[in-house]
């Protein structure tokens, strides 16, 4: 019944969530010989004839366009009417072994690359991804061009130029040997390739970000991990405090490692680092153990940590089914990625297959970095500058709220789905919409309602911080409603009102400075 109600509500307004609709423009085709001069003479509407009997209509706002769309659909002079859309230019890398990387398409990267292939923010700031692992072939033909180069360090002069305690730390640091050079480890080289092998260079494979900047750390124990995290924090903090003139804009770290049968309580110092990273705006994607059991019950460090800046990742096979040897958990495992049967870099300019949860985590880490390159909006700029942890949480929500559902994950992960970075891009762009867009409640259905109330707004987007407040008939504030977004452009919300007593209520949507109210009855 609920599905039927939603379909009824969305009839006539649903559009592809990934298409880039121009919400203020309609394209109208007229019947031959129709007299439509009166329509074109309407005030506040700009018109342009673009083909025989076809007119482009430009409206001052999305609400005006939506209203006119409804009337034109009923007009006998109109043969067809639609929104204007921006087209997408298909972009695939020319790397000869990309044909082996079907997992990129399955996790949404092929469609996401139509918007950006990563590397820099829309303002041109290099986006840095930190990788902690057992070692890396830094001379690999497909990795060397995408390694971070410390701007404060003069290469190989034997001097700590940036006075950070590390001499010649050009690409990161080997915490095991306390040196700048890394061992050419198979595992770390494979992880790095999934994250940032140079894309579209006619060589080998492509990473999630074609032009990444990989900050590398060779680690082997908990002390190494903590030291590496502090290095990362210092670089991001220096970037922030210097206004971007120094340091590095690190946005994500990859943790394809852990300790089985352990909890965050066993490692309180290590565990505390994820919130510290998050305070500077850095998210971490961590893989669950490669053991087919409930990690919530067995314990698994680091995904066991309760930090909001940590994303727990499991692995699915080529049929999008939870891999038999991959851990799971409805609390600490957030989502899955198609790590199994990945294809990536290996030492000595080689390439090969790579699987397990260690291969799944880099897709999430790479998605975080790609999202920072995807959205050109003032809201995100302000968050990065004034509230970096808020920006990180915005990215986390975009990833977790846009997963592609998979039956085998429904009761085994928090989201029940697989990474879809293209859908995350859409949600992020929605959250970056202008605060000046008018907001009103267009429809409540059903009304009266019993358990669920569907609310259609006039807004093409709401920010991730938007709330729906409930008030009783006396005006007493009852708290916020549990909501689920079921459509964008315009936004439709599902409200769970099952806990409310029967009676009359007022709801108010609050999204920054925007407000909208409506009344409803609970049976």
Number of C-alpha atoms within 10 A of each C-alpha: 6 11 8 9 15 19 12 11 19 17 10 9 12 14 16 10 14 16 12 16 18 14 22 18 25 24 21 23 18 20 15 11 8 12 10 13 8 7 12 14 11 10 8 11 17 14 18 12 12 11 9 9 16 18 18 22 20 21 20 13 14 21 20 17 20 19 11 15 19 13 9 18 15 10 12 11 16 18 17 15 18 14 18 18 14 9 10 13 10 11 15 16 21 16 17 14 17 21 11 15 18 15 21 25 15 19 26 22 26 21 23 28 23 15 18 22 25 26 23 22 20 16 9 9 14 19 24 24 31 27 28 28 23 23 24 29 24 22 14 19 18 29 27 16 17 26 24 21 17 19 15 18 21 17 16 12 10 12 15 17 17 17 10 13 11 19 21 23 26 21 22 27 25 25 22 16 12 12 15 19 22 22 16 18 16 17 19 25 27 27 29 33 28 29 33 31 34 29 25 20 15 15 17 23 29 32 32 30 30 23 23 29 31 27 24 30 30 28 23 16 12 14 14 18 20 19 17 23 21 15 18 28 23 17 19 24 22 17 18 20 12 11 11 15 12 18 22 28 26 26 29 27 30 25 26 26 19 18 14 16 14 17 21 18 12 10 14 11 13 19 22 15 19 22 19 17 26 24 18 26 27 28 30 29 27 29 32 37 30 18 16 14 17 21 27 18 13 14 22 23 24 29 32 26 24 16 17 15 23 28 26 26 35 33 31 27 19 15 10 20 16 25 24 13 16 23 26 32 26 18 18 25 27 24 32 39 28 31 28 23 19 22 28 30 31 25 21 14 13 12 18 15 15 22 18 25 29 28 30 31 34 31 31 33 26 26 31 27 28 30 26 25 24 23 23 15 14 12 17 23 18 13 16 19 16 12 15 21 23 19 25 27 19 20 25 22 15 25 26 21 17 21 23 19 17 18 12 15 25 14 14 25 24 19 23 21 25 31 28 29 32 28 23 27 28 22 25 25 20 21 23 21 19 15 16 9 15 16 21 17 20 14 15 20 17 17 15 15 17 17 13 18 25 25 21 23 23 22 22 22 24 29 20 17 11 14 18 19 17 21 17 16 11 9 10 11 13 13 11 15 19 14 18 13 14 14 20 23 22 22 18 29 21 20 18 16 17 15 9 16 12 13 12 15 20 18 20 19 22 18 17 13 7 15 15 17 15 15 17 17 15 19 14
